[in-house]
Amino acid sequence: MALKTGFKQAFISQVGFFFKDKVAGFSTFLIILALSVVTGWFPDGLGVAVFDGEWKRGLIMMLVSCFIVAFFVYVGVKYYSDLEFDVEEKKPDKKKALLFFLSNIVISKTCDLESFLEDFLKENEGKSLSEIKSRINESPVSRWRMALEAVEYHLPELKKLVLLVSRESFPQVPYFEKFFKSVLPQASEVEVRIFKVDDFDDVEKVFDALKTAYRELYSERLKDRDVIIDVTGGRKPVSIAGALMTVAHPNREFQYVSYRKENGKDVYEVKSYDVRLISRDNV
């Protein structure tokens, strides 16, 4: 299993970009075919010229092989210098799985989170979603508003909410689940899954948690296009790790919940970002 996983990771990291779509896959096939010709014709041409005495035929075979190699070297150098990273910003498609970094909530010493949420949900029972959202902004759980927006955006397609939590936010997961499922009844069937990250400032540990989460989702037949990472919550290293996790995988995206004031109203917008390598000619 470890060998299979290692091979898969190595293959994706080294040549995964060659198979990101049908055109790239077909181009890769032609390149492999051409290189196969080189590996066959050059030694055959040498053998024909030296041992069979057919120096003209052998020379042609070797020259064609050298030309193919020179052509690929030229194209490789030219295209490599023309490559640069590009980011496409858009509204994401609704996904089946959302990976979210959960921020911890600090309640005053005289009030615990469980008691506050119980009172908050009771006071707002029967109120419209917009009214509840306004009250959330003025409450101690205002930091969870972004998570609420992220979850709501992907409903009703969303089936799994993967929470990456720190030591501080881990004990608050049951309260967060109760919170968003009470405010968003249509999310009652969303499965909540937890991955602990000991330290949100440790990028390596964040990467390990994300890789483990993706492996589990893959085992459940979800693909990269079914999953999105939200980098709104948590600290800056978390956001960086979440964004970098998508760079080497063409079908992975990360999203961010932006906030602005517009005509005196709070406006929240979910935006996704697709980081990819492109030619400068396409910019």
QUIRAVEN-V321166 format. One record per pair of residues at least 12 apart in sequence whose C-alpha atoms are under 6 Angstrom apart, sorted by sequence separation. I is the first residue (numbers start at 1). GAP is how many residues later the second one is. If there is no record, write none. Layout:
I|GAP + I|GAP
This chain:
46|12 + 257|12 + 45|13 + 257|13 + 256|14 + 256|15 + 45|16 + 255|16 + 45|17 + 255|17 + 254|18 + 255|18 + 254|19 + 41|20 + 42|20 + 253|20 + 253|21 + 42|23 + 230|24 + 232|24 + 228|25 + 229|25 + 230|25 + 231|25 + 225|26 + 228|26 + 230|26 + 38|27 + 224|27 + 224|28 + 247|28 + 160|30 + 162|30 + 159|31 + 160|31 + 161|31 + 162|31 + 163|31 + 164|31 + 165|31 + 166|31 + 167|31 + 160|32 + 162|32 + 164|32 + 165|32 + 166|32 + 203|34 + 201|36 + 95|59 + 94|60 + 96|61 + 97|61 + 96|62 + 101|62 + 95|63 + 96|63 + 97|63 + 98|63 + 99|63 + 100|63 + 101|63 + 102|63 + 97|64 + 98|64 + 104|64 + 104|65 + 98|129 + 96|130 + 97|130 + 98|130 + 99|130 + 100|130 + 103|130 + 95|131 + 99|131 + 102|131 + 103|131 + 95|132 + 101|132 + 101|133 + 91|180 + 92|180 + 90|181 + 91|181 + 90|182 + 89|183 + 89|184 + 88|185 + 88|186 + 87|187 + 87|188 + 86|189 + 86|190 + 85|191 + 85|192 + 84|193 + 84|194 + 83|195 + 83|196 + 82|197 + 82|198 + 20|230
